[in-house]
Amino acid sequence: MNLKTICVFGDSLVYGVGDSQEGGWVSRLQSKLKEKYNLRNYGIPGDHSGDLLERIDEECKEKKPDIIIFSIGANDSQYKEKEEVNFIKLKTFKENLEKLFTYAKKITPEIIFVGLPRMNDSVTTKWNFAWHFCNKNLEKYDSEIKNFCEKNNLQYIPIYDLMGKGDLSDGAHPNNEGYKKIAERIQTFL
């Protein structure tokens, strides 16, 4: 039986940061779907949409995926309060989504975008970093992903509604239970 190859591109949420048991939602899906799919995890913690654009060509060349899943945007949405700016401007983020889609559709017609998660911004806004996460911005960027998918007739998998504060390991990344919920949601779309 020929397994379909799924390449999953994204940031720390794809990589699985915060999951101490199974390595995140991609690994959990691989365990559940190993009879049908071979999943490849191309999540790099800290990546934003511009970083992904720089590396996608090299990572897709050899694998020739049947399905491409993108889960990107949380790092783009980070906010610097003093200057009132996002790490990657919303306009640039939209342009990057378009470029990712343009590239991916040359490889496969099966392209899926996973939405952004809710975080515990009472924790993340207190981190001693110049940039921080807040749900208000995550919602804006998630809305852009959803609108982009609707405009281009692409599959969009929402995850913003899935997790509460108890499903997060550090305020930003899901814990074991949070990743389990994400994997279960995505599995229903495959």
C-alpha angles and dihedrals in degrees: 000000000000113000119216114236118230118192113199116200126190149083137296091315089063092041090055104241108178098027108113095178114042109008101254137297096309093057091044091052091048090055092050098041103035092121092061108022143039107209121203118199114217097168117139118187112240096020121141128191093274091054090050091052090055094054108031097087094055093046095048098045097080101030101053093198124212090208130025121201121192122198106172139128109075093098090043089058096055112129134218104206100196092056096030093228136129122233089243114020115243091242091053090046090055090049090050091051088053092050092048090050093046090053096043096049089060087063105037140354090221105088125156130186121204115209126232126273129238114251134199099256092181083072103032096049089056094055110116094240130117089235125045142178124247129176093232090065095038088056092052093051092042089052089053091053091050093047091047091053093048091049092050098037092244130149112262119191113199118213101160091098096049107078136057127191090277091061095061126089099201106002093274109044125058120248124221093288093045093053090046089056092048092049092049092050094048092046090061089061097050 
